[in-house]
């Protein structure tokens, strides 16, 4: 499974190489913004934009409301993981996968 994390572009680090500084939940790192820039929307126009970051690349733009909603869901998943609730979901999924592979039903 792939996971994209919302981050906000806070500065352009290197416009020639499409590198920008993004902040993701308080952590800043350089990402490549080549997928979201073009002649009509150059790197300088991206500052302040929310993007979906995956493996160091801005994959797409998203609006602030969608970014906040996604971050809230990710925080909730983190809380579930800390409480061990995700282990229960993994156990249920494994049981379902076993039944699917054997053609049985639970």
Buried (B, 14 or more C-beta within 10 A) or exposed (E): EEEBBBBBBBBBBEBEEBBBBBEBEEEEEBBBBEBBBEEEEEBEEBEEBBBBBBEEBBBEBBEEEEBEEBBEEBEEEEEBEEEEEBEEEEEEEEEEEEEEEEEEEE
